[in-house]
């Protein structure tokens, strides 16, 4: 899973041709660590139709604030440069894919 920053967010997420699932995360967040393997699997299996990236909220406050992220992990799906879905908290791979199915 790729990592994005305040400096690379516009290019890597907003200008991406594929939909992009952004995990807003923090090193101190246990649920963020729990969902990391799930997102890695999704990135590998769905890479042909979905890009998955991670953004550390502590190191990238501008993007975090711009999208109103208050809880970790927040999973935000962007399509054509716009956020189309936002989910908070860890979940299973099956549940996450179900929740994103109509938005990808």
C-alpha positions, -999 to 999 in steps of 0.1 A, spaced: 0 0 0 14 34 -10 18 63 13 7 98 5 14 131 21 1 167 21 26 174 -7 16 144 -29 -22 141 -21 -34 161 -51 -13 142 -76 -17 107 -61 -54 109 -50 -73 138 -66 -58 134 -100 -58 96 -101 -76 78 -129 -88 50 -107 -110 54 -76 -87 58 -45 -93 45 -11 -74 66 15 -67 53 50 -63 82 73 -42 66 100 -19 72 130 10 51 144 -7 51 179 -40 38 166 -47 0 173 -77 -3 149 -55 13 122 -30 -15 126 -59 -41 126 -72 -30 93 -38 -26 76 -36 -63 64 -72 -61 51 -63 -30 30 -31 -46 18 -51 -76 5 -77 -53 -11 -49 -33 -28 -33 -65 -42 -66 -81 -53 -84 -50 -65 -55 -30 -79 -69 -32 -114 -99 -11 -104 -90 6 -71 -59 23 -57 -54 21 -19 -31 45 -1 -24 55 35 -20 90 50 -5 96 85 -27 122 102 0 134 126 25 141 98 -1 155 73 -24 179 92 -34 200 61 -51 171 43 -65 157 75 -81 190 84 -93 197 48 -114 166 49 -127 169 84 -110 137 96 -115 133 134 -113 96 141 -89 69 130 -90 49 109 -111 69 85 -114 53 51 -124 78 24 -131 68 -12 -123 94 -38 -135 92 -74 -127 118 -100 -110 140 -73 -141 140 -50 -148 121 -18 -178 98 -24 -178 76 7 -164 79 42 -162 51 67 -148 52 102 -133 22 121 -119 -12 113 -140 -38 95 -136 -71 78 -125 -73 42 -159 -87 31 -178 -59 49 -156 -32 36 -159 -44 0 -197 -46 4 -198 -11 17 -177 2 -12 -192 -19 -40 -216 6 -54 -191 35 -52 -161 19 -69 
